[in-house]
Amino acid sequence: MFNFYPRSYKRKNSKFVDLKISGDEIIKFLISKGVKTCDKVKNQVSVPDWINKDINWIKEHKEEWKLKNK
């Protein structure tokens, strides 16, 4: 979406990998979608609805998503 490649970090003693991306364009995009900046606890930040919709779509269309995102 932003033509960025994420950096990956393997967690110690875990099967998880953290993917990190950064940049002004990404921050501006997320703010435009309703993500608040600053103190997450104070602002009661949660996952925006548009991300949850995408996650649900991915779960329902797992094979199609795998093909598109190899």
N, CA, C and O atoms as a MOPAC input file, in Angstrom:
PM7 MOZYME 1SCF
protein

 N      0.81600 1    -1.18700 1     0.00000 1
 C      0.00000 1     0.00000 1     0.00000 1
 C      0.86500 1     1.26000 1     0.00000 1
 O      0.53000 1     2.24100 1    -0.66300 1
 N      1.96500 1     1.23800 1     0.73200 1
 C      2.82700 1     2.41100 1     0.82400 1
 C      4.18000 1     2.19700 1     0.15100 1
 O      5.04800 1     3.06900 1     0.20700 1
 N      4.36000 1     1.04500 1    -0.48200 1
 C      5.63900 1     0.68000 1    -1.09500 1
 C      6.78400 1     0.67500 1    -0.08400 1
 O      7.90300 1     1.07800 1    -0.40200 1
 N      6.49700 1     0.21900 1     1.13400 1
 C      7.49600 1     0.03600 1     2.17800 1
 C      7.62600 1    -1.45200 1     2.44300 1
 O      6.64800 1    -2.19400 1     2.35100 1
 N      8.80500 1    -1.87600 1     2.76300 1
 C      8.99100 1    -3.24900 1     3.21900 1
 C      9.15900 1    -3.20600 1     4.73200 1
 O      9.97100 1    -2.43500 1     5.24200 1
 N      8.40500 1    -4.01900 1     5.44700 1
 C      8.53000 1    -3.99900 1     6.90900 1
 C      9.83900 1    -4.63800 1     7.35700 1
 O     10.39100 1    -5.50700 1     6.68200 1
 N     10.31200 1    -4.19300 1     8.49500 1
 C     11.43900 1    -4.86200 1     9.14500 1
 C     10.83900 1    -5.94300 1    10.02700 1
 O      9.78600 1    -5.74100 1    10.63200 1
 N     11.49600 1    -7.07500 1    10.10200 1
 C     10.97800 1    -8.15700 1    10.93300 1
 C     11.93800 1    -8.41500 1    12.09300 1
 O     13.15900 1    -8.34100 1    11.95800 1
 N     11.33400 1    -8.71700 1    13.22400 1
 C     12.08100 1    -8.99000 1    14.44200 1
 C     11.53300 1   -10.26900 1    15.05600 1
 O     10.36500 1   -10.32200 1    15.44100 1
 N     12.36200 1   -11.29400 1    15.15000 1
 C     11.96200 1   -12.56200 1    15.76500 1
 C     11.99200 1   -12.39300 1    17.27200 1
 O     12.98600 1   -11.93300 1    17.83500 1
 N     10.90200 1   -12.76700 1    17.92000 1
 C     10.84400 1   -12.69900 1    19.38300 1
 C     11.61300 1   -13.87400 1    19.97700 1
 O     11.53100 1   -14.99600 1    19.47700 1
 N     12.35600 1   -13.60800 1    21.04200 1
 C     13.08800 1   -14.67700 1    21.71900 1
 C     12.10100 1   -15.63100 1    22.37700 1
 O     11.07900 1   -15.20800 1    22.91900 1
 N     12.41000 1   -16.90600 1    22.32500 1
 C     11.60500 1   -17.94800 1    22.98100 1
 C     10.15000 1   -17.91200 1    22.53800 1
 O      9.25300 1   -18.14800 1    23.34800 1
 N      9.90400 1   -17.62100 1    21.27200 1
 C      8.53900 1   -17.51300 1    20.78500 1
 C      8.49700 1   -17.83800 1    19.30100 1
 O      9.51700 1   -17.78000 1    18.61500 1
 N      7.30800 1   -18.18100 1    18.80900 1
 C      7.12100 1   -18.41000 1    17.38200 1
 C      6.68900 1   -17.14500 1    16.66500 1
 O      6.47600 1   -17.16600 1    15.45300 1
 N      6.55600 1   -16.03900 1    17.39400 1
 C      6.05500 1   -14.79100 1    16.82900 1
 C      7.16100 1   -13.96900 1    16.19000 1
 O      8.31900 1   -14.00100 1    16.60800 1
 N      6.76100 1   -13.23000 1    15.16200 1
 C      7.64300 1   -12.27300 1    14.51000 1
 C      6.92000 1   -10.93800 1    14.49800 1
 O      5.75600 1   -10.86400 1    14.10400 1
 N      7.59900 1    -9.88500 1    14.92800 1
 C      7.03100 1    -8.53800 1    14.86500 1
 C      7.44200 1    -7.90200 1    13.55200 1
 O      8.61300 1    -7.94800 1    13.17300 1
 N      6.48000 1    -7.30600 1    12.85700 1
 C      6.75800 1    -6.56000 1    11.64100 1
 C      6.57900 1    -5.09100 1    11.95100 1
 O      5.56400 1    -4.69400 1    12.52300 1
 N      7.56000 1    -4.27500 1    11.57900 1
 C      7.50000 1    -2.85100 1    11.89200 1
 C      7.71800 1    -2.03100 1    10.62700 1
 O      8.62500 1    -2.28900 1     9.83600 1
 N      6.85300 1    -1.03500 1    10.46600 1
 C      7.01700 1    -0.06600 1     9.39000 1
 C      6.85700 1     1.31600 1     9.99600 1
 O      6.19600 1     1.48400 1    11.02100 1
 N      7.46700 1     2.30100 1     9.35700 1
 C      7.32900 1     3.65500 1     9.85600 1
 C      7.44300 1     4.63600 1     8.70000 1
 O      7.93300 1     4.30300 1     7.62000 1
 N      6.98500 1     5.83700 1     8.95100 1
 C      7.07600 1     6.88400 1     7.94400 1
 C      5.94000 1     7.87700 1     8.09500 1
 O      4.85700 1     7.53600 1     8.57100 1
 N      6.20000 1     9.11000 1     7.68500 1
 C      5.19100 1    10.16900 1     7.79600 1
 C      3.91300 1     9.83100 1     7.04600 1
 O      2.81800 1    10.10800 1     7.53700 1
 N      4.03400 1     9.23500 1     5.85900 1
 C      2.84900 1     8.92100 1     5.05800 1
 C      1.94000 1     7.92800 1     5.76600 1
 O      0.71600 1     8.04700 1     5.71900 1
 N      2.54500 1     6.95400 1     6.41900 1
 C      1.77600 1     5.94300 1     7.14800 1
 C      1.06000 1     6.58500 1     8.32900 1
 O     -0.11500 1     6.30900 1     8.57200 1
 N      1.76100 1     7.43300 1     9.05600 1
 C      1.16300 1     8.10500 1    10.21700 1
 C     -0.00600 1     8.97600 1     9.78100 1
 O     -1.06800 1     8.94000 1    10.40200 1
 N      0.17600 1     9.75900 1     8.72100 1
 C     -0.90800 1    10.61200 1     8.22000 1
 C     -2.10800 1     9.77900 1     7.80100 1
 O     -3.25100 1    10.14900 1     8.07100 1
 N     -1.85300 1     8.65500 1     7.14100 1
 C     -2.93800 1     7.76900 1     6.70600 1
 C     -3.71200 1     7.22900 1     7.91100 1
 O     -4.94300 1     7.26700 1     7.92700 1
 N     -2.99700 1     6.72900 1     8.91200 1
 C     -3.66300 1     6.16000 1    10.08700 1
 C     -4.45700 1     7.21700 1    10.84900 1
 O     -5.55800 1     6.93600 1    11.32200 1
 N     -3.92000 1     8.42000 1    10.97300 1
 C     -4.65600 1     9.50500 1    11.63200 1
 C     -5.92000 1     9.83000 1    10.84500 1
 O     -6.97000 1    10.08300 1    11.43600 1
 N     -5.82800 1     9.82700 1     9.51000 1
 C     -7.01000 1    10.11400 1     8.68600 1
 C     -8.08300 1     9.04600 1     8.83600 1
 O     -9.25800 1     9.29900 1     8.57300 1
 N     -7.67600 1     7.84000 1     9.26400 1
 C     -8.61700 1     6.73800 1     9.46700 1
 C     -9.12800 1     6.66600 1    10.89700 1
 O     -9.89100 1     5.76300 1    11.23900 1
 N     -8.70700 1     7.62100 1    11.74200 1
 C     -9.25200 1     7.66700 1    13.09700 1
 C     -8.34100 1     7.17400 1    14.20200 1
 O     -8.75300 1     7.14300 1    15.36100 1
 N     -7.12100 1     6.78900 1    13.88400 1
 C     -6.19400 1     6.35400 1    14.91800 1
 C     -5.67600 1     7.59000 1    15.64900 1
 O     -5.21500 1     8.54500 1    15.02400 1
 N     -5.75900 1     7.56100 1    16.98000 1
 C     -5.30700 1     8.69900 1    17.77800 1
 C     -3.83600 1     8.53300 1    18.13400 1
 O     -3.34100 1     7.41800 1    18.29500 1
 N     -3.14700 1     9.66600 1    18.25300 1
 C     -1.73900 1     9.64900 1    18.64900 1
 C     -1.63600 1     9.93700 1    20.13500 1
 O     -2.63400 1    10.26200 1    20.77700 1
 N     -0.45600 1     9.82300 1    20.67400 1
 C     -0.12300 1    10.10800 1    22.07900 1
 C     -0.44800 1     8.93700 1    22.98500 1
 O     -0.28700 1     7.78100 1    22.59500 1
 N     -0.89900 1     9.22800 1    24.17900 1
 C     -1.11400 1     8.23300 1    25.22700 1
 C     -2.28100 1     7.30900 1    24.88800 1
 O     -3.43700 1     7.73300 1    24.89000 1
 N     -1.96900 1     6.02900 1    24.59600 1
 C     -3.00700 1     5.07300 1    24.19900 1
 C     -3.99300 1     4.78000 1    25.33100 1
 O     -5.19000 1     4.62900 1    25.08700 1
 N     -3.50200 1     4.70200 1    26.54900 1
 C     -4.37500 1     4.40100 1    27.69000 1
 C     -5.29800 1     5.59000 1    27.95300 1
 O     -6.50700 1     5.41700 1    28.11300 1
 N     -4.73000 1     6.79000 1    27.99700 1
 C     -5.51500 1     8.00300 1    28.26700 1
 C     -6.58500 1     8.22100 1    27.18900 1
 O     -7.70800 1     8.61500 1    27.50200 1
 N     -6.24000 1     7.96700 1    25.93100 1
 C     -7.17100 1     8.17100 1    24.82000 1
 C     -8.09000 1     6.97800 1    24.56700 1
 O     -8.92200 1     7.01600 1    23.66000 1
 N     -7.94300 1     5.91500 1    25.36700 1
 C     -8.76900 1     4.71900 1    25.21700 1
 C     -8.73600 1     4.20400 1    23.77500 1
 O     -9.77400 1     3.96300 1    23.15800 1
 N     -7.52000 1     4.04400 1    23.25900 1
 C     -7.33300 1     3.62400 1    21.87000 1
 C     -7.63800 1     2.14100 1    21.72600 1
 O     -7.22200 1     1.32300 1    22.54700 1
 N     -8.36600 1     1.81200 1    20.67800 1
 C     -8.61400 1     0.41000 1    20.34000 1
 C     -8.35700 1     0.23600 1    18.84600 1
 O     -8.02900 1     1.19600 1    18.14900 1
 N     -8.50500 1    -0.96600 1    18.37500 1
 C     -8.29900 1    -1.24600 1    16.95400 1
 C     -9.45900 1    -0.64500 1    16.17500 1
 O    -10.61600 1    -0.92600 1    16.48500 1
 N     -9.17000 1     0.18500 1    15.15900 1
 C    -10.25500 1     0.79400 1    14.37000 1
 C    -11.10000 1    -0.25400 1    13.65100 1
 O    -10.60400 1    -1.32100 1    13.28800 1
 N    -12.38200 1     0.05900 1    13.44800 1
 C    -13.30700 1    -0.86600 1    12.78600 1
 C    -12.81800 1    -1.30200 1    11.41500 1
 O    -12.98200 1    -2.46200 1    11.03900 1
 N    -12.21100 1    -0.37600 1    10.65700 1
 C    -11.79300 1    -0.73900 1     9.30200 1
 C    -10.70700 1    -1.79900 1     9.31600 1
 O    -10.60800 1    -2.57200 1     8.36300 1
 N     -9.88800 1    -1.86700 1    10.36100 1
 C     -8.88400 1    -2.93200 1    10.45900 1
 C     -9.56700 1    -4.24700 1    10.80100 1
 O     -9.24600 1    -5.27900 1    10.21300 1
 N    -10.50500 1    -4.22400 1    11.74200 1
 C    -11.22500 1    -5.44500 1    12.09600 1
 C    -11.96000 1    -6.01700 1    10.90000 1
 O    -11.99200 1    -7.23400 1    10.71900 1
 N    -12.55500 1    -5.15600 1    10.07600 1
 C    -13.24200 1    -5.63900 1     8.87600 1
 C    -12.26500 1    -6.37100 1     7.97400 1
 O    -12.58800 1    -7.43400 1     7.44200 1
 N    -11.06000 1    -5.80800 1     7.79400 1
 C    -10.06500 1    -6.45800 1     6.95600 1
 C     -9.63700 1    -7.79200 1     7.54800 1
 O     -9.46700 1    -8.76600 1     6.81400 1
 N     -9.46000 1    -7.85200 1     8.86400 1
 C     -9.05500 1    -9.09600 1     9.51500 1
 C    -10.13500 1   -10.15200 1     9.33400 1
 O     -9.82900 1   -11.30700 1     9.03900 1
 N    -11.39400 1    -9.76900 1     9.50800 1
 C    -12.48300 1   -10.72600 1     9.31600 1
 C    -12.53500 1   -11.21400 1     7.88000 1
 O    -12.77100 1   -12.39700 1     7.63400 1
 N    -12.31400 1   -10.30100 1     6.91600 1
 C    -12.30400 1   -10.71200 1     5.50800 1
 C    -11.18000 1   -11.70800 1     5.25800 1
 O    -11.37100 1   -12.70700 1     4.56300 1
 N    -10.00600 1   -11.43400 1     5.82600 1
 C     -8.86600 1   -12.33500 1     5.64800 1
 C     -9.18900 1   -13.71500 1     6.20900 1
 O     -8.88700 1   -14.72700 1     5.57700 1
 N     -9.80100 1   -13.76400 1     7.39300 1
 C    -10.15100 1   -15.05400 1     7.99300 1
 C    -11.12900 1   -15.83400 1     7.12100 1
 O    -11.01900 1   -17.05300 1     6.98800 1
 N    -12.07800 1   -15.12900 1     6.53200 1
 C    -13.09100 1   -15.78700 1     5.70200 1
 C    -12.55200 1   -16.18100 1     4.32600 1
 O    -13.05900 1   -17.11900 1     3.71100 1
 N    -11.53700 1   -15.47800 1     3.84200 1
 C    -10.99300 1   -15.70900 1     2.50600 1
 C     -9.50200 1   -16.02600 1     2.58000 1
 O     -8.70500 1   -15.48700 1     1.81200 1
 N     -9.13800 1   -16.89700 1     3.50400 1
 C     -7.73400 1   -17.17000 1     3.79700 1
 C     -6.93300 1   -17.58400 1     2.55600 1
 O     -5.84000 1   -17.06300 1     2.33400 1
 N     -7.45000 1   -18.49800 1     1.75600 1
 C     -6.70800 1   -18.97400 1     0.58700 1
 C     -6.53900 1   -17.87300 1    -0.45400 1
 O     -5.46600 1   -17.73800 1    -1.04200 1
 N     -7.57600 1   -17.09600 1    -0.68400 1
 C     -7.49000 1   -15.98000 1    -1.62700 1
 C     -6.46000 1   -14.95400 1    -1.14800 1
 O     -5.68200 1   -14.42900 1    -1.94400 1
 N     -6.46200 1   -14.67700 1     0.14700 1
 C     -5.51100 1   -13.72400 1     0.71500 1
 C     -4.08100 1   -14.23100 1     0.54800 1
 O     -3.18300 1   -13.45800 1     0.21400 1
 N     -3.86400 1   -15.54500 1     0.78200 1
 C     -2.52200 1   -16.11900 1     0.63800 1
 C     -2.01800 1   -15.95500 1    -0.79100 1
 O     -0.85200 1   -15.62200 1    -1.00700 1
 N     -2.89300 1   -16.18800 1    -1.76500 1
 C     -2.48900 1   -16.05500 1    -3.16100 1
 C     -2.11200 1   -14.61800 1    -3.51100 1
 O     -1.14000 1   -14.38500 1    -4.23000 1
 N     -2.87900 1   -13.66000 1    -3.00500 1
 C     -2.62700 1   -12.25700 1    -3.30500 1
 C     -1.39800 1   -11.71600 1    -2.58300 1
 O     -0.77700 1   -10.76200 1    -3.05300 1
 N     -1.04300 1   -12.30700 1    -1.45900 1
 C      0.01000 1   -11.74900 1    -0.60600 1
 C      1.17700 1   -12.70500 1    -0.38900 1
 O      1.73000 1   -12.76300 1     0.70900 1
 N      1.55300 1   -13.44700 1    -1.41300 1
 C      2.69500 1   -14.36800 1    -1.28400 1
 C      3.97000 1   -13.61300 1    -1.03200 1
 O      5.03200 1   -14.22100 1    -0.89700 1

